[in-house]
Amino acid sequence: MASHSITHVPVMAEHALELLRVRPNGVYVDATAGGGGHSLCIARRLDGGVLVALDRDPEAVASVKKRLADFPCAKVFKANYSEIDEVLARAAIETVDGVLFDLGVSSMQLEAARRGFSFQADGPLDMRMDTSAPVDAATWLANAGRAEIIRALRDFGDVGPAARIADKIIERRQKNRMKRTMDLAEAVADALDFVSGTPAEVRTVFQAVRMVVNEELKHLEAGLRAARALLAPAGRIVVITFHSGEDRMVKQLFRGWTRPEILLSADGRVIEKRAPLMRQVTRKPVLPGPDETERNPRSKSAKMRVVERMAPETMK
Ligand SMILES: C[S@@+](CC[C@H](N)C(=O)[O-])C[C@H]1O[C@@H](n2cnc3c(N)ncnc32)[C@H](O)[C@@H]1O
């Protein structure tokens, strides 16, 4: 039965694994292997099964390969999750029992100043998860038009004073001072110089630029659709988001997939009503409990949603 009330769980990462329902001989994909925490937990539960772990970040892939070296059941790939189908074809896998997406940036990425994700440490204004991608944050900020910057800050950071901040970015880039993380952080602080201390917008501006540079929503939609096409009966997709735009996309896609399909004639009559192929395991998102949000403030914005492909016997 789908849950109709919001559930708060003590530890999201553990609950994600419960909801993925790992069977020892199943086939699972960790689409965002990151530091390898989830992958390791999945690999430990397997006996005869397979784990495909992927990440678009080559540094994450190298560290996950090391962490999973003792698990022959684990295959690790550097790939974008929007290409899950190609990765699985390479591994000669046709269907999977579960796919996990734990979105956003990893602590490994945030903590390495040279990667440019953190507004608290000086580093090059890079922010690429895939370090071989052609456009880094400095390049995007050097070339984007004013309207484009404003739109990105509003859409991906809910930044109110987006125009003031865009103007400061443009002013600084004309003086060739938009190359480092601190250049961007200072542009935001200059635009909001009436705020004492570091304005909260610094964090949301960094988030917005990161989401644009990595084209995160575009890949998320493609990744979820590809994952759905690969699910075996009773297979699940578990998604943890940290951003309202991401959660909205997951919610809308899942809602569409779990509604009956109605075929209409040209004059609007219902010709056929087909039962949906999927069901929502959690109609409302699962949220972290107070202990976790206190221990890890970043988890405050986390939301988890789960869908399952119907097994033939449960379909009408
Ligand atoms: C929050 S971290 C995952 C942490 C991981 N679950 C763990 O236990 O350590 C998100 C990871 O997803 C990766 N990522 C983001 N977008 C991706 C995409 N489109 N394809 C593949 N990996 C992606 C990032 O590079 C990052 O390493």
The ligand as a Gaussian input file, in Angstrom:
#p B3LYP/6-31G(d) Opt

LIG

0 1
 C       25.392000      12.962000      -3.177000
 S       26.658000      12.221000      -4.099000
 C       26.354000      10.509000      -3.870000
 C       26.934000       9.953000      -2.601000
 C       26.846000       8.433000      -2.519000
 N       25.479000       7.961000      -2.470000
 C       27.612000       7.874000      -1.352000
 O       27.067000       7.012000      -0.626000
 O       28.774000       8.261000      -1.146000
 C       26.164000      12.465000      -5.760000
 C       27.104000      11.928000      -6.800000
 O       26.372000      11.868000      -8.034000
 C       27.240000      12.165000      -9.094000
 N       26.403000      12.611000     -10.219000
 C       25.658000      13.739000     -10.299000
 N       25.038000      13.812000     -11.489000
 C       25.390000      12.682000     -12.174000
 C       25.050000      12.163000     -13.465000
 N       24.254000      12.836000     -14.298000
 N       25.566000      10.975000     -13.813000
 C       26.387000      10.277000     -12.966000
 N       26.749000      10.724000     -11.753000
 C       26.255000      11.914000     -11.349000
 C       28.141000      13.240000      -8.545000
 O       29.343000      13.306000      -9.276000
 C       28.326000      12.784000      -7.094000
 O       29.493000      12.019000      -6.960000

